[in-house]
Amino acid sequence: MQGYSQAAENNKAPIADVMDKHLPPDASVLEIGSGAGQHALHMSHTFPGITWLPSEQQAVVPILEANLALYGSNNIQSPLVLDLTDFSWSRDSVDVVYAANVMHIVSESLGKRLVQLAADALKSSGQLMLYGPYKYNGQFTTESNALFDQWLKDRDPASGVRGFEAVIATAQCTGLALTQNYAMPANNQMLIFKRA
Ligand SMILES: C[S@@+](CC[C@H](N)C(=O)[O-])C[C@H]1O[C@@H](n2cnc3c(N)ncnc32)[C@H](O)[C@@H]1O
């Protein structure tokens, strides 16, 4: 597999366990920032009734396409070129928008665009699922998350572990309300939002 991530391999099963509680059996899922496609592959195999639409920035799509061609199933659609810097969604057409480990990679303003895009894309009964690390009241949950934040900022000053309260506030502005907050392995959270 091209672009293989050990972290994605480690977290795919715990994420699937959470999704199992919330995904409608025939859900349409739009994934933002699919990376090499490990979550797309795992979830589409685990939940054969769903339809998974992976997406990535232009530069990463060839890797995603190559992996999906080798390991994909019928319920994964061809990846969409979706760059948060220049993308909008005009209708409420998907059941779930899912993004893992994207909010802390992109800038805070692009993170807000991700949430807005989700609000635009989701059906009235839809859910936004955000997986990754968060700060609470400005405090990191662990020393390792603080070190991770510094490592991110050394690479790109616009990136960084986001504040839970700020993400909730952004979601509220778009009409989405937090309904679940699961503690996940390796000091991550799975935040689930629905229309308020
Ligand atoms: C840490 S990786 C996460 C990949 C995968 N979701 C996972 O959890 O293993 C972050 C992803 O965000 C994508 N990304 C970065 N900037 C983006 C943008 N402006 N629009 C869409 N995706 C972006 C990157 O290409 C990368 O694949």
Ligand as a Chemical Component Dictionary entry (heavy atoms), coordinates in Angstrom:
data_LIG
# 
_chem_comp.id                   LIG 
_chem_comp.type                 NON-POLYMER 
_chem_comp.pdbx_formal_charge   0 
_chem_comp.three_letter_code    LIG 
# 
loop_
_chem_comp_atom.comp_id 
_chem_comp_atom.atom_id 
_chem_comp_atom.alt_atom_id 
_chem_comp_atom.type_symbol 
_chem_comp_atom.charge 
_chem_comp_atom.model_Cartn_x 
_chem_comp_atom.model_Cartn_y 
_chem_comp_atom.model_Cartn_z 
_chem_comp_atom.pdbx_ordinal 
LIG C1  C1  C 0  -2.769 13.434 9.068 1  
LIG S1  S1  S 1  -3.475 13.143 7.519 2  
LIG C2  C2  C 0  -4.873 12.161 7.917 3  
LIG C3  C3  C 0  -5.152 11.110 6.884 4  
LIG C4  C4  C 0  -6.232 10.109 7.306 5  
LIG N1  N1  N 0  -7.503 10.757 7.456 6  
LIG C5  C5  C 0  -5.849 9.416  8.579 7  
LIG O1  O1  O 0  -6.455 9.657  9.635 8  
LIG O2  O2  O -1 -4.892 8.619  8.528 9  
LIG C6  C6  C 0  -4.225 14.712 7.105 10 
LIG C7  C7  C 0  -4.780 14.745 5.705 11 
LIG O3  O3  O 0  -5.374 16.038 5.469 12 
LIG C8  C8  C 0  -5.168 16.336 4.109 13 
LIG N2  N2  N 0  -5.257 17.769 3.897 14 
LIG C9  C9  C 0  -4.351 18.716 4.223 15 
LIG N3  N3  N 0  -4.735 19.918 3.784 16 
LIG C10 C10 C 0  -5.931 19.745 3.174 17 
LIG C11 C11 C 0  -6.815 20.614 2.487 18 
LIG N4  N4  N 0  -6.538 21.919 2.338 19 
LIG N5  N5  N 0  -7.949 20.093 1.963 20 
LIG C12 C12 C 0  -8.229 18.762 2.109 21 
LIG N6  N6  N 0  -7.402 17.896 2.732 22 
LIG C13 C13 C 0  -6.272 18.377 3.245 23 
LIG C14 C14 C 0  -3.770 15.806 3.819 24 
LIG O4  O4  O 0  -3.551 15.609 2.448 25 
LIG C15 C15 C 0  -3.728 14.544 4.638 26 
LIG O5  O5  O 0  -4.014 13.394 3.900 27 
# 
loop_
_chem_comp_bond.comp_id 
_chem_comp_bond.atom_id_1 
_chem_comp_bond.atom_id_2 
_chem_comp_bond.value_order 
_chem_comp_bond.pdbx_ordinal 
LIG C1  S1  SING 1  
LIG S1  C2  SING 2  
LIG S1  C6  SING 3  
LIG C2  C3  SING 4  
LIG C3  C4  SING 5  
LIG C4  N1  SING 6  
LIG C4  C5  SING 7  
LIG C5  O1  DOUB 8  
LIG C5  O2  SING 9  
LIG C6  C7  SING 10 
LIG C7  O3  SING 11 
LIG C7  C15 SING 12 
LIG O3  C8  SING 13 
LIG C8  N2  SING 14 
LIG C8  C14 SING 15 
LIG N2  C9  SING 16 
LIG N2  C13 SING 17 
LIG C9  N3  DOUB 18 
LIG N3  C10 SING 19 
LIG C10 C11 SING 20 
LIG C10 C13 DOUB 21 
LIG C11 N4  SING 22 
LIG C11 N5  DOUB 23 
LIG N5  C12 SING 24 
LIG C12 N6  DOUB 25 
LIG N6  C13 SING 26 
LIG C14 O4  SING 27 
LIG C14 C15 SING 28 
LIG C15 O5  SING 29 
# 
